[in-house]
Amino acid sequence: MTELTHPLATVPRGELVARAEADPHRPRFHFVSPAGWLNDPNGVSQWNGTYHLFYQYNPEGAFHHRILWGHAVSTDLVHWEDAPVALEPGSGSGDPDRDGCWSGVLVNDGGVPTLVYSGRHGEHELPCVAVGSPDLLSWSKAPENPVIAAPPAGVDITAYRDHCVWREGSMWRQLVGSGIRGRGGTAFLYESADLRSWDYVGPLFIGDASGDPDATDWTGTMWECVDLFRAGAGVLGGASEDAAPDALVFSAWNDGDTRHPLYWSGRYSGDTFEPAALHRLDYGGRFFYAPQSFLDESGRRIMFGWLQEGRPEETAVEAGWSGVMSLPRVTTLAEDGTLSFAPVPELERLRTGHVQVPGQVLVGAGTPVETGISGKQLDLELELQLSVGSVVRLGLFGSDDGREETAVELALDPDGTSGTLRLDRSRSSIAAEEEGLDTEPKEGPVAMPGGRVSLRVLVDRSAVEIFANGKPLTARVYPVLDGGNVTLVATAGTARLLSFDAWTMGEIFGGERVLFPSSIAE
C-alpha cells in the first residue's frame, strides 16, 4: 500500500491513474496529466520541430502541494506523449527548490535549452535555472541557484514568482511577477548577460488595486504569470510610432485567490511599459488562468492556459485528477488593437462524423432547430446574422429528459454593431447544489459588425471553450445525465443561421499512462 502522508492524499498513488481514467468528466482531446494535479502551463515552446508542454504537476494526488514539472511532447499540437518529469524539488534542507519547482519558461541560450523557474523554499520563491540535454528530456540545475537572492530591497511585496524571459540585443531581460502592498500588482524588470547574474532595473509598470475587487477587470494585488510580447509584426523592444502594440499579460491574484487573466495593450520601451488600454483576456475568468505563449517555428504566437476545476477540491481528490490544459490558441492582433484568438487549425485532424444543419431563419420564441447533433466531445462551427434586439441560444449537453443543459447565448445590442456572449450554466448539472459546483454565468462584450458572428464551440466532457468573433470564453461544467443533445433557438427577435457544421472529436492519447514516464517512444 502506498504511504499517504498529506491530509488530502486519500487515494493511494497506485490507484490514481485508474481513478482518473474512470471519471466520465475527464476530457479526451484536451491535455490532462496522467493523474493527480495539473496547473500552470510552463516552458511552452517548439524546439527542433517538436512542441514541448511543461506544466505544474503533483503526482501524489489531485491537490496543490510539492510541485514538479510534468512534461509532454507533440509533433502537431494535437496528439501528446508523456515525457519524463523535467524538474523535481531538491532533497537537501538548503536546496532553493526543496518545497517545489514552480512556474517558469524555456529559453534558447545559444543552442542550450534553459529553464528559468521559481524555486520554493518555505515561504520564499526565488528564480532558479536548469540546463537541458539536446532532446530536452533531462535537466541539470545550475549551482548558482537561486540566481536572484531576494526580491528588491526596501519594497513591501505581496508575493514574488513566475517569469518572462527574452533576449534583447546582447542582453537577457526578465520579468518576475509581484505586487507592491498598498498599491497593486507589478512586474519587476531585471537584466543579465548570462542568465545567472541579474541586475535589478525596477518595476516595469505598477497596477492599481484600489478598484472594486469584484469587478471582472480588477487588476489584483499581485500579478502571476506575466507574459510580455509584441502583439503584431516586429520584435519586442523594437519600438517605432507605427509598430504594432505590445501586450502585457498577467493573471490577477489576491491573497491566494486566483481571479482572472487580463492584459494591457501599450508600448514597452527602454525600462518601462506605457499602457494604452486594459482588456479581459478570456471571459471565463479563472477558468482560463496563468496563460503562457510562445512563437512557433512558423511565426505563430501560440497560447495555453490552465482550466481550473469548478467542483470542490475533495471531489477532484476522490476522482484522482484535477486541472485541464486549454487547447492551444493562435493569438493575433485584431483591427481594433485588441488580441484575437482561435484554436490552432491542427485540431481539425480529430474531427469525425460531420453533420451539417441547413441554413434557415430563426424566429424568437419559435421551435428549436432539430440539429440531430449529440455528444460530449464536439467541435461546432456556426455563422449567424442577428437582427437588432435578437438573442440566439445554443444548447449543449442537453439531457434526454430535458433537465440538464448548458447554453451559449448571443445577443445583439441596439447599435447593431456590438453584443454580448454569455454562458448560462444554471442548469448544467442536476448535481450542482448537492456537490457544490460552480454554475455562475460568464459573459463579455463582442463586436458584431452588421450583426454577424462567427461562433466556434468545443466541448470535451467537462471542458468548454467558446470563440465568438475571436473573443474567448472558457469554463467547466459537470453534466451527469445521458444525452449530450445540441439545440439552437432564437429566444428573442430574429436571426439568420447561415451555416452550422458539427463534428465528433477523437481522443489524443493512446495506451496506458503512468505517473512517472521513464522515456518516450522513438
C-alpha positions as CSV (number, residue, x, y, z in Angstrom):
1,M,0.0,0.0,0.0
2,T,1.3,3.5,-0.9
3,E,2.1,5.6,2.1
4,L,-0.3,8.5,2.5
5,T,1.3,11.5,4.2
6,H,-0.6,14.6,3.1
7,P,-4.0,15.2,4.6
8,L,-5.6,15.3,1.1
9,A,-3.8,12.2,-0.1
10,T,-6.8,9.9,0.4
11,V,-6.3,7.9,-2.8
12,P,-3.2,5.6,-2.9
13,R,-0.8,6.7,-5.6
14,G,-1.0,3.4,-7.3
15,E,-4.8,3.9,-7.8
16,L,-4.7,7.5,-9.2
17,V,-4.4,6.7,-12.9
18,A,-7.2,4.2,-12.8
19,R,-9.5,6.6,-10.8
20,A,-8.7,9.4,-13.2
21,E,-9.4,7.4,-16.4
22,A,-12.7,6.1,-15.0
23,D,-14.1,9.6,-14.4
24,P,-16.7,10.5,-17.0
25,H,-15.8,14.2,-16.7
26,R,-12.2,13.7,-17.7
27,P,-11.6,15.4,-21.1
28,R,-10.4,13.3,-24.0
29,F,-9.0,15.8,-26.5
30,H,-7.6,18.4,-24.1
31,F,-4.3,17.6,-22.5
32,V,-4.5,16.4,-18.9
33,S,-1.8,15.0,-16.7
34,P,-1.6,11.2,-16.2
35,A,-3.4,11.7,-12.9
36,G,-3.0,13.9,-9.8
37,W,-2.8,17.6,-10.0
38,L,-2.1,19.9,-13.0
39,N,-1.9,23.7,-13.1
40,D,0.0,26.4,-15.0
41,P,1.5,25.7,-18.4
42,N,5.3,26.2,-18.3
43,G,8.1,26.3,-20.9
44,V,5.7,26.1,-23.8
45,S,7.8,26.0,-26.9
46,Q,8.8,24.4,-30.2
47,W,12.4,23.0,-30.3
48,N,13.8,21.5,-33.4
49,G,10.3,20.9,-34.8
50,T,8.9,19.3,-31.6
51,Y,6.4,21.1,-29.4
52,H,7.0,20.9,-25.7
53,L,4.5,21.5,-22.9
54,F,5.8,21.6,-19.4
55,Y,3.3,22.0,-16.5
56,Q,2.9,22.2,-12.8
57,Y,2.3,18.7,-11.6
58,N,1.7,16.9,-8.3
59,P,1.6,13.1,-8.9
60,E,0.8,12.5,-5.2
61,G,-2.9,13.4,-5.7
62,A,-5.3,15.9,-7.1
63,F,-4.3,18.8,-4.9
64,H,-1.6,21.6,-5.0
65,H,1.3,20.6,-2.8
66,R,5.0,19.8,-3.6
67,I,5.1,20.7,-7.3
68,L,7.1,19.1,-10.0
69,W,7.4,20.0,-13.7
70,G,5.5,17.5,-15.8
71,H,6.5,17.3,-19.5
72,A,4.7,16.2,-22.7
73,V,5.8,16.4,-26.4
74,S,3.9,16.7,-29.7
75,T,4.7,17.0,-33.3
76,D,1.3,18.5,-34.2
77,L,-0.1,20.3,-31.1
78,V,-2.8,17.8,-31.1
79,H,-1.5,14.3,-30.0
80,W,0.7,14.4,-26.9
81,E,3.0,11.9,-25.4
82,D,4.1,11.9,-21.8
83,A,7.9,12.5,-21.3
84,P,9.9,12.0,-18.1
85,V,9.3,14.6,-15.3
86,A,11.6,17.5,-16.1
87,L,12.2,19.0,-12.6
88,E,11.7,17.6,-9.1
89,P,12.2,19.5,-5.8
90,G,15.6,19.3,-4.2
91,S,16.1,16.8,-1.4
92,G,18.6,18.9,0.7
93,S,17.4,21.1,3.5
94,G,19.2,24.1,1.9
95,D,18.1,23.5,-1.7
96,P,16.3,26.6,-3.0
97,D,13.5,24.5,-4.6
98,R,13.1,22.0,-1.7
99,D,9.4,22.7,-1.5
100,G,8.5,22.9,-5.1
101,C,9.6,23.8,-8.7
102,W,7.1,26.5,-9.5
103,S,6.2,28.2,-12.8
104,G,8.7,29.4,-15.4
105,V,9.8,29.5,-19.0
106,L,12.1,27.8,-21.5
107,V,14.7,29.9,-23.5
108,N,17.3,29.1,-26.1
109,D,20.7,30.2,-24.7
110,G,22.9,29.9,-27.7
111,G,21.5,26.4,-28.6
112,V,21.3,25.3,-24.9
113,P,17.8,24.7,-23.7
114,T,17.5,26.6,-20.4
115,L,14.6,26.7,-17.9
116,V,14.1,29.7,-15.6
117,Y,11.6,28.8,-12.8
118,S,10.6,29.7,-9.3
119,G,12.1,27.5,-6.7
120,R,10.1,27.4,-3.4
121,H,11.8,27.0,-0.1
122,G,9.5,27.5,2.9
123,E,7.6,30.8,2.2
124,H,10.2,32.0,-0.3
125,E,10.0,31.7,-4.1
126,L,13.2,32.7,-5.9
127,P,14.3,32.5,-9.6
128,C,16.3,29.3,-10.4
129,V,17.9,27.9,-13.6
130,A,18.2,24.4,-15.1
131,V,20.0,23.4,-18.3
132,G,18.7,20.7,-20.5
133,S,20.0,17.9,-22.8
134,P,19.7,18.5,-26.6
135,D,16.4,16.5,-26.6
136,L,15.1,18.4,-23.6
137,L,14.5,15.1,-21.7
138,S,17.0,15.5,-18.9
139,W,17.8,18.6,-16.8
140,S,20.6,19.8,-14.5
141,K,20.1,22.6,-12.0
142,A,22.5,25.4,-12.0
143,P,24.9,25.5,-9.0
144,E,24.3,29.3,-8.8
145,N,20.6,28.8,-7.8
146,P,18.8,30.8,-6.7
147,V,20.1,33.2,-9.4
148,I,18.3,36.2,-7.7
149,A,18.9,36.0,-4.0
150,A,15.9,38.1,-2.8
151,P,13.2,40.4,-4.0
152,P,14.1,44.1,-4.4
153,A,15.2,45.5,-1.1
154,G,13.0,48.0,0.6
155,V,9.8,47.0,-1.2
156,D,6.9,45.6,0.7
157,I,5.8,42.9,-1.7
158,T,2.6,40.7,-1.6
159,A,4.3,37.8,-3.5
160,Y,7.2,37.2,-5.9
161,R,7.2,34.4,-8.5
162,D,6.8,33.4,-12.2
163,H,8.9,34.5,-15.1
164,C,9.0,36.0,-18.5
165,V,12.5,36.0,-20.1
166,W,13.6,37.2,-23.5
167,R,16.7,38.2,-25.4
168,E,17.1,41.9,-26.3
169,G,20.2,42.7,-28.2
170,S,23.2,41.3,-26.3
171,M,21.4,41.0,-23.0
172,W,18.7,38.9,-21.4
173,R,15.8,40.6,-19.8
174,Q,13.4,39.1,-17.2
175,L,10.1,40.0,-15.6
176,V,9.2,38.5,-12.2
177,G,5.5,38.7,-11.2
178,S,4.9,40.5,-7.9
179,G,2.8,43.2,-6.1
180,I,3.6,46.2,-4.0
181,R,1.5,46.2,-0.9
182,G,-0.9,49.1,-0.8
183,R,-0.5,49.9,-4.5
184,G,-1.1,47.0,-6.8
185,G,0.3,44.2,-8.9
186,T,3.6,44.7,-10.8
187,A,6.4,43.0,-12.7
188,F,9.9,43.6,-11.6
189,L,12.4,44.0,-14.5
190,Y,15.9,42.5,-14.4
191,E,18.8,42.3,-16.9
192,S,21.6,39.7,-17.3
193,A,24.4,38.7,-19.7
194,D,24.4,35.0,-18.8
195,L,21.0,34.1,-17.1
196,R,22.9,33.6,-13.9
197,S,23.8,37.1,-12.6
198,W,20.9,39.5,-12.7
199,D,20.8,43.3,-12.1
200,Y,17.6,44.8,-10.9
201,V,16.3,47.5,-13.1
202,G,13.0,48.4,-11.5
203,P,9.2,47.9,-11.7
204,L,8.2,47.7,-15.4
205,F,4.7,49.1,-14.5
206,I,2.6,49.2,-11.4
207,G,-1.1,48.4,-11.3
208,D,-3.8,49.9,-9.2
209,A,-5.5,47.6,-6.7
210,S,-7.8,50.3,-5.3
211,G,-10.8,49.5,-7.5
212,D,-13.7,47.1,-7.0
213,P,-12.2,43.6,-6.1
214,D,-15.4,42.0,-7.6
215,A,-15.0,43.7,-11.0
216,T,-14.1,41.4,-13.9
217,D,-11.2,43.8,-14.8
218,W,-9.8,44.3,-11.3
219,T,-6.0,44.0,-11.6
220,G,-5.4,42.4,-8.2
221,T,-2.8,42.9,-5.5
222,M,-0.2,40.7,-7.3
223,W,0.4,39.7,-11.0
224,E,1.0,36.0,-11.6
225,C,2.4,34.5,-14.8
226,V,3.4,37.8,-16.6
227,D,3.9,37.4,-20.3
228,L,5.2,40.3,-22.5
229,F,5.2,40.2,-26.3
230,R,4.8,42.2,-29.5
231,A,1.2,41.7,-30.5
232,G,1.7,42.0,-34.2
233,A,4.6,42.4,-36.6
234,G,8.0,43.4,-35.2
235,V,10.1,42.4,-32.2
236,L,9.8,43.2,-28.5
237,G,11.8,46.4,-27.8
238,G,11.9,47.5,-31.4
239,A,9.7,50.4,-30.9
240,S,8.5,52.8,-33.6
241,E,5.5,55.0,-34.0
242,D,3.8,52.8,-36.5
243,A,4.7,49.5,-34.9
244,A,2.1,47.0,-33.6
245,P,1.3,47.4,-29.9
246,D,2.8,45.2,-27.2
247,A,0.8,43.1,-24.8
248,L,1.5,42.7,-21.1
249,V,-0.5,39.7,-20.0
250,F,-0.9,38.8,-16.3
251,S,-3.2,36.8,-14.0
252,A,-4.8,38.9,-11.2
253,W,-4.2,37.3,-7.8
254,N,-5.2,38.4,-4.3
255,D,-4.1,36.7,-1.1
256,G,-4.2,33.2,-2.6
257,D,-7.3,33.8,-4.7
258,T,-6.8,33.3,-8.4
259,R,-9.1,35.9,-10.2
260,H,-8.8,36.2,-13.9
261,P,-6.3,36.9,-16.8
262,L,-6.0,40.4,-18.2
263,Y,-3.7,42.3,-20.5
264,W,-2.6,45.8,-21.1
265,S,-2.1,46.9,-24.7
266,G,0.6,49.6,-24.9
267,R,4.3,50.1,-25.6
268,Y,7.3,48.5,-24.0
269,S,10.3,50.8,-24.5
270,G,13.5,51.1,-22.6
271,D,12.8,50.0,-19.0
272,T,9.1,50.8,-18.8
273,F,5.7,49.9,-20.2
274,E,3.4,52.7,-21.2
275,P,-0.2,51.3,-21.1
276,A,-2.9,52.3,-23.6
277,A,-5.9,50.1,-22.5
278,L,-6.8,47.3,-20.2
279,H,-8.6,44.2,-21.6
280,R,-10.0,40.9,-20.4
281,L,-8.2,38.0,-21.9
282,D,-10.9,35.4,-21.5
283,Y,-14.4,35.9,-20.4
284,G,-14.3,32.7,-18.3
285,G,-12.2,34.4,-15.7
286,R,-10.3,31.9,-13.5
287,F,-11.3,29.1,-15.9
288,F,-8.5,30.2,-18.3
289,Y,-5.7,31.2,-15.8
290,A,-2.0,31.6,-15.9
291,P,-1.7,31.7,-19.7
292,Q,1.7,31.5,-21.4
293,S,2.6,32.0,-25.0
294,F,5.4,31.4,-27.5
295,L,6.3,31.9,-31.1
296,D,6.5,28.6,-33.0
297,E,8.8,28.0,-36.0
298,S,6.2,29.2,-38.5
299,G,5.9,32.6,-36.7
300,R,2.5,31.9,-35.0
301,R,2.0,33.1,-31.4
302,I,0.5,30.1,-29.6
303,M,-1.0,30.4,-26.1
304,F,-2.0,27.8,-23.5
305,G,-3.9,28.4,-20.3
306,W,-5.0,26.4,-17.2
307,L,-8.6,25.4,-16.9
308,Q,-9.2,25.1,-13.2
309,E,-11.9,22.9,-11.7
310,G,-15.4,24.1,-11.0
311,R,-16.0,21.4,-8.4
312,P,-14.9,21.1,-4.8
313,E,-11.3,20.0,-4.1
314,E,-12.4,16.9,-2.2
315,T,-14.5,15.8,-5.2
316,A,-11.4,16.1,-7.5
317,V,-9.2,14.4,-5.0
318,E,-11.5,11.3,-4.9
319,A,-11.7,11.4,-8.8
320,G,-7.9,11.1,-8.9
321,W,-7.2,14.2,-11.0
322,S,-7.6,17.9,-11.2
323,G,-6.9,20.5,-13.9
324,V,-7.1,20.7,-17.7
325,M,-4.8,22.4,-20.2
326,S,-6.6,24.6,-22.7
327,L,-6.4,23.8,-26.4
328,P,-3.6,25.7,-28.0
329,R,-4.8,29.0,-29.3
330,V,-3.4,31.2,-32.1
331,T,-3.1,34.7,-30.9
332,T,-3.3,37.5,-33.4
333,L,-3.8,41.3,-33.5
334,A,-7.4,42.5,-34.3
335,E,-8.1,45.6,-36.3
336,D,-9.1,47.5,-33.1
337,G,-5.8,46.8,-31.4
338,T,-7.0,44.0,-29.1
339,L,-6.0,40.4,-29.2
340,S,-8.0,37.8,-31.2
341,F,-7.9,34.1,-30.5
342,A,-8.7,30.9,-32.4
343,P,-8.0,27.2,-31.8
344,V,-5.0,26.0,-33.8
345,P,-6.2,24.6,-37.2
346,E,-4.3,21.3,-36.5
347,L,-7.2,20.3,-34.1
348,E,-9.3,19.7,-37.2
349,R,-7.4,16.4,-37.6
350,L,-9.5,15.0,-34.7
351,R,-12.8,15.6,-36.5
352,T,-15.1,12.7,-37.5
353,G,-18.8,12.2,-38.2
354,H,-19.6,15.5,-39.9
355,V,-23.1,16.8,-39.5
356,Q,-24.4,19.9,-41.4
357,V,-27.5,21.8,-40.3
358,P,-29.3,23.6,-43.1
359,G,-29.3,27.4,-43.1
360,Q,-32.6,29.0,-42.0
361,V,-34.3,31.9,-40.3
362,L,-34.7,31.7,-36.5
363,V,-37.7,33.4,-35.1
364,G,-37.9,34.4,-31.5
365,A,-39.9,32.0,-29.2
366,G,-40.1,29.7,-32.2
367,T,-39.5,25.9,-32.3
368,P,-35.8,24.9,-31.6
369,V,-33.9,23.7,-34.6
370,E,-33.7,19.9,-34.8
371,T,-29.9,19.7,-35.2
372,G,-29.5,15.9,-35.0
373,I,-26.3,16.6,-33.1
374,S,-25.4,15.0,-29.8
375,G,-22.3,14.1,-27.9
376,K,-19.9,15.3,-25.2
377,Q,-16.8,15.6,-27.4
378,L,-17.8,18.0,-30.1
379,D,-16.5,20.8,-32.4
380,L,-19.2,23.2,-33.6
381,E,-18.9,26.0,-36.1
382,L,-21.7,28.4,-36.7
383,E,-22.1,31.5,-38.9
384,L,-25.0,33.7,-37.7
385,Q,-26.5,37.1,-38.6
386,L,-28.5,38.6,-35.7
387,S,-31.1,41.4,-36.0
388,V,-31.1,44.2,-33.5
389,G,-32.5,43.0,-30.2
390,S,-32.3,39.3,-31.1
391,V,-31.0,36.6,-28.8
392,V,-29.8,33.2,-30.1
393,R,-29.3,30.3,-27.7
394,L,-27.2,27.3,-28.5
395,G,-27.9,24.4,-26.1
396,L,-25.1,22.0,-25.2
397,F,-25.0,18.8,-23.1
398,G,-28.8,18.6,-23.2
399,S,-30.1,15.5,-21.3
400,D,-32.7,13.3,-22.9
401,D,-35.2,14.2,-20.2
402,G,-34.6,17.9,-20.6
403,R,-33.4,18.5,-17.0
404,E,-29.8,19.4,-17.9
405,E,-28.5,21.9,-20.5
406,T,-25.6,24.3,-20.8
407,A,-26.4,27.3,-23.1
408,V,-24.3,29.7,-25.1
409,E,-26.2,32.9,-25.8
410,L,-25.5,35.7,-28.3
411,A,-27.4,39.0,-28.1
412,L,-27.1,42.0,-30.4
413,D,-27.3,45.5,-28.9
414,P,-29.5,48.2,-30.3
415,D,-26.5,49.8,-32.1
416,G,-26.4,46.8,-34.4
417,T,-22.6,46.5,-34.2
418,S,-21.9,45.1,-30.7
419,G,-23.3,42.5,-28.5
420,T,-22.8,40.0,-25.7
421,L,-21.5,36.5,-25.4
422,R,-22.9,34.7,-22.4
423,L,-22.6,31.2,-21.0
424,D,-25.5,30.0,-18.9
425,R,-24.5,27.2,-16.6
426,S,-27.6,27.4,-14.2
427,R,-28.9,24.0,-15.5
428,S,-25.6,22.4,-16.4
429,S,-25.8,19.7,-13.8
430,I,-28.6,18.3,-11.6
431,A,-25.9,17.6,-9.0
432,A,-24.8,21.3,-8.8
433,E,-26.3,22.1,-5.5
434,E,-25.6,18.8,-3.8
435,E,-21.9,18.7,-5.0
436,G,-21.2,22.4,-4.7
437,L,-20.5,23.0,-8.3
438,D,-19.6,26.5,-9.7
439,T,-22.5,27.4,-12.0
440,E,-22.2,31.2,-12.1
441,P,-22.8,32.7,-15.6
442,K,-19.9,34.1,-17.6
443,E,-20.2,36.8,-20.2
444,G,-18.4,39.6,-22.1
445,P,-18.7,42.0,-25.0
446,V,-18.2,41.0,-28.6
447,A,-18.0,43.2,-31.7
448,M,-20.7,42.1,-34.1
449,P,-20.5,44.4,-37.2
450,G,-23.7,44.1,-39.2
451,G,-24.9,41.5,-36.6
452,R,-22.5,38.9,-38.0
453,V,-21.0,36.3,-35.6
454,S,-18.6,33.5,-36.3
455,L,-19.0,31.1,-33.4
456,R,-16.8,28.2,-32.6
457,V,-17.6,25.9,-29.6
458,L,-15.5,23.0,-28.5
459,V,-16.9,20.7,-25.7
460,D,-14.9,18.0,-24.1
461,R,-16.9,16.3,-21.3
462,S,-16.3,18.9,-18.6
463,A,-14.3,21.5,-20.6
464,V,-16.0,24.2,-22.8
465,E,-14.1,26.6,-25.0
466,I,-16.1,29.2,-26.9
467,F,-14.8,31.7,-29.5
468,A,-17.1,34.4,-30.8
469,N,-15.6,36.7,-33.4
470,G,-12.2,36.0,-31.9
471,K,-13.2,36.6,-28.2
472,P,-12.9,33.5,-26.0
473,L,-15.0,32.3,-23.1
474,T,-13.7,29.2,-21.2
475,A,-15.5,27.3,-18.5
476,R,-16.1,23.9,-16.8
477,V,-19.4,22.0,-16.5
478,Y,-20.2,18.6,-15.0
479,P,-23.3,17.1,-16.6
480,V,-24.3,13.7,-15.2
481,L,-27.4,12.7,-17.3
482,D,-27.4,10.8,-20.6
483,G,-27.9,12.8,-23.8
484,G,-25.4,15.5,-24.8
485,N,-28.0,16.9,-27.2
486,V,-27.4,20.2,-29.1
487,T,-30.2,22.6,-29.8
488,L,-30.5,26.0,-31.4
489,V,-33.2,28.6,-31.0
490,A,-33.9,32.3,-31.1
491,T,-35.4,33.4,-27.8
492,A,-36.0,37.0,-29.0
493,G,-36.1,38.8,-32.3
494,T,-35.0,37.1,-35.5
495,A,-31.7,35.8,-36.7
496,R,-30.4,34.0,-39.7
497,L,-28.4,30.8,-39.4
498,L,-26.0,31.0,-42.4
499,S,-24.2,27.7,-41.7
500,F,-23.8,25.2,-38.9
501,D,-21.2,22.4,-39.1
502,A,-20.5,19.8,-36.3
503,W,-18.0,17.1,-35.8
504,T,-17.4,14.5,-33.1
505,M,-13.8,14.8,-31.8
506,G,-11.4,11.9,-31.3
507,E,-9.1,11.2,-28.4
508,I,-5.4,12.4,-28.2
509,F,-3.9,9.7,-26.0
510,G,-3.3,6.1,-26.8
511,G,-2.1,3.4,-24.5
512,E,-1.7,3.3,-20.7
513,R,-0.4,6.3,-18.9
514,V,1.8,6.3,-15.8
515,L,2.6,8.9,-13.2
516,F,6.3,8.9,-13.9
517,P,7.1,8.2,-17.5
518,S,10.6,6.8,-17.9
519,S,11.0,7.6,-21.6
520,I,9.2,8.5,-24.8
521,A,8.8,6.4,-27.9
522,E,11.5,6.7,-30.6
